[in-house]
Amino acid sequence: MQNTSSFFTGLDGDENPDEEPSRPRTEPLGSGALAGQASRYFAALDSSVGDLRQRAQRLIDRVNESRKEDHSVLSGFRDSLLLKVSDLAEQLEERLFQLYSLHNEQIQQRLHELAEVMERVRQAEDELQHVCRTVEAAYKDLCLQPEDKEGFWAPSSDRGPRGGPRAPPLTLPS
């Protein structure tokens, strides 16, 4: 297949594959027409390389701009996310304080009920101590009757009122 481009007219189509095509030919050009065509070829080649460099630079610039936009979008997303997380944390904190308040009221109510129960227990203890003292005094009165009295109820030193063993005196637990 023969190349019909005006840039390649008059150039040898059987180039050595080891030779770089962009390298200028080292053999002397015999005619002025051939030299003009070669210079047009190299000018077009330089123009094509320059165009490729410009296109590559534009692509690089577009990639860099796209990256800047991505970074800007990501920064905006991060800021928005931080605001959302902060708002959610504040809402959670408010709910916790509401729960703490509710629990405090319940705890205060239970503590009040406990104080009332403890007061009733203290009153019951006082009454029980009074009853114990009364029973103890009655027992002492029964056990300390004089021995000169006749009768079945007179205590002896080692026997109770009915002749059985004597009961130990009552004492309050400490």
C-alpha positions as CSV (number, residue, x, y, z in Angstrom):
1,M,0.0,0.0,0.0
2,Q,1.4,3.3,-1.0
3,N,1.1,6.5,1.1
4,T,-0.6,9.3,-0.9
5,S,-0.1,12.0,1.7
6,S,1.6,15.2,0.5
7,F,3.9,15.1,3.5
8,F,5.4,11.8,2.5
9,T,5.7,12.5,-1.3
10,G,9.2,11.9,-2.5
11,L,10.4,10.2,0.6
12,D,11.7,6.6,0.5
13,G,8.9,4.3,1.8
14,D,11.4,1.5,2.6
15,E,12.8,2.9,5.8
16,N,14.9,0.8,8.1
17,P,12.8,-0.4,11.1
18,D,15.7,0.2,13.5
19,E,15.8,3.9,12.6
20,E,13.5,6.3,14.4
21,P,11.1,7.9,12.1
22,S,11.2,11.3,13.8
23,R,15.0,11.5,13.4
24,P,16.2,13.5,10.4
25,R,17.8,11.6,7.6
26,T,21.5,11.8,7.5
27,E,21.9,11.2,3.8
28,P,22.3,14.3,1.7
29,L,19.3,15.4,-0.2
30,G,20.0,15.7,-3.9
31,S,17.3,18.0,-5.0
32,G,15.8,21.2,-3.6
33,A,12.2,19.8,-4.1
34,L,13.0,16.9,-1.9
35,A,14.5,19.2,0.8
36,G,11.4,21.4,0.7
37,Q,9.1,18.4,1.2
38,A,11.2,17.1,4.1
39,S,11.1,20.5,5.8
40,R,7.3,20.6,5.4
41,Y,7.2,17.1,6.9
42,F,9.3,18.1,9.9
43,A,7.3,21.3,10.4
44,A,4.1,19.3,10.3
45,L,5.6,16.7,12.7
46,D,6.7,19.5,15.0
47,S,3.2,21.0,14.8
48,S,1.6,17.6,15.5
49,V,3.9,17.0,18.5
50,G,3.1,20.5,19.8
51,D,-0.6,19.9,19.4
52,L,-0.3,16.6,21.3
53,R,1.6,18.4,24.1
54,Q,-1.1,21.0,24.3
55,R,-3.8,18.4,24.3
56,A,-2.0,16.4,27.0
57,Q,-1.5,19.6,29.0
58,R,-5.2,20.4,28.7
59,L,-6.1,16.9,29.8
60,I,-3.8,17.2,32.8
61,D,-5.3,20.6,33.7
62,R,-8.8,19.2,33.4
63,V,-7.8,16.3,35.7
64,N,-6.3,18.7,38.2
65,E,-9.5,20.9,38.1
66,S,-11.6,17.8,38.6
67,R,-9.5,16.8,41.6
68,K,-9.9,20.3,43.0
69,E,-13.7,20.1,42.6
70,D,-13.7,16.6,44.2
71,H,-11.7,18.0,47.1
72,S,-14.1,20.9,47.4
73,V,-17.1,18.6,47.3
74,L,-15.5,16.3,49.9
75,S,-14.7,19.2,52.2
76,G,-18.3,20.4,52.0
77,F,-19.6,16.9,52.7
78,R,-17.3,16.6,55.7
79,D,-18.4,20.0,57.1
80,S,-22.1,19.0,56.5
81,L,-21.5,15.7,58.2
82,L,-19.8,17.3,61.2
83,L,-22.8,19.6,61.6
84,K,-25.2,16.7,61.4
85,V,-23.2,14.6,63.9
86,S,-23.0,17.6,66.2
87,D,-26.7,18.1,66.0
88,L,-27.4,14.5,66.7
89,A,-25.0,14.5,69.6
90,E,-26.9,17.5,71.1
91,Q,-30.2,15.8,70.6
92,L,-28.9,12.7,72.3
93,E,-27.5,14.7,75.2
94,E,-30.9,16.4,75.6
95,R,-32.7,13.1,75.7
96,L,-30.2,11.8,78.2
97,F,-30.9,14.8,80.5
98,Q,-34.6,14.2,80.2
99,L,-34.1,10.6,81.2
100,Y,-31.9,11.6,84.1
101,S,-34.6,14.0,85.2
102,L,-37.3,11.4,85.0
103,H,-35.1,8.8,86.9
104,N,-34.2,11.4,89.5
105,E,-37.9,12.0,90.2
106,Q,-38.5,8.3,90.5
107,I,-35.5,7.8,92.7
108,Q,-36.6,10.8,94.9
109,Q,-40.0,9.2,95.2
110,R,-38.6,5.9,96.2
111,L,-36.2,7.5,98.7
112,H,-39.2,9.3,100.3
113,E,-41.1,6.1,100.5
114,L,-38.0,4.4,102.0
115,A,-37.7,7.2,104.6
116,E,-41.4,6.7,105.6
117,V,-40.9,2.9,105.9
118,M,-37.7,3.4,108.0
119,E,-39.6,5.8,110.3
120,R,-42.4,3.2,110.8
121,V,-39.7,0.6,111.5
122,R,-38.1,2.9,114.1
123,Q,-41.5,3.5,115.7
124,A,-42.1,-0.3,115.8
125,E,-38.7,-0.8,117.4
126,D,-39.5,1.8,120.0
127,E,-42.8,0.1,120.7
128,L,-41.2,-3.3,120.8
129,Q,-38.5,-2.0,123.3
130,H,-41.3,-0.5,125.4
131,V,-43.1,-3.9,125.4
132,C,-39.9,-5.7,126.2
133,R,-39.2,-3.4,129.1
134,T,-42.7,-3.8,130.4
135,V,-42.4,-7.6,130.1
136,E,-39.0,-7.5,131.8
137,A,-40.3,-5.4,134.6
138,A,-43.3,-7.7,135.1
139,Y,-41.1,-10.7,135.1
140,K,-38.7,-9.1,137.6
141,D,-41.7,-8.2,139.8
142,L,-42.9,-11.8,139.7
143,C,-39.5,-13.3,140.3
144,L,-38.5,-10.8,143.1
145,Q,-41.5,-11.6,145.5
146,P,-40.3,-12.1,149.1
147,E,-39.7,-15.6,150.1
148,D,-41.6,-15.3,153.3
149,K,-44.8,-15.4,151.4
150,E,-46.4,-18.7,151.4
151,G,-47.8,-20.2,148.3
152,F,-47.0,-21.8,145.1
153,W,-45.7,-18.7,143.4
154,A,-42.8,-18.0,145.7
155,P,-39.6,-18.5,143.8
156,S,-36.8,-20.5,145.2
157,S,-33.2,-19.8,144.3
158,D,-32.9,-22.6,141.7
159,R,-36.6,-23.3,140.8
160,G,-39.1,-21.4,138.9
161,P,-42.7,-20.6,140.2
162,R,-44.1,-24.1,139.4
163,G,-41.1,-26.0,140.7
164,G,-39.4,-26.2,137.3
165,P,-36.1,-24.8,136.3
166,R,-35.9,-21.0,136.5
167,A,-36.0,-19.1,133.2
168,P,-33.2,-16.7,132.4
169,P,-34.0,-13.0,132.6
170,L,-35.0,-11.2,129.4
171,T,-32.5,-8.8,127.9
172,L,-32.7,-6.5,124.9
173,P,-30.7,-7.5,121.9
174,S,-27.9,-5.0,121.2
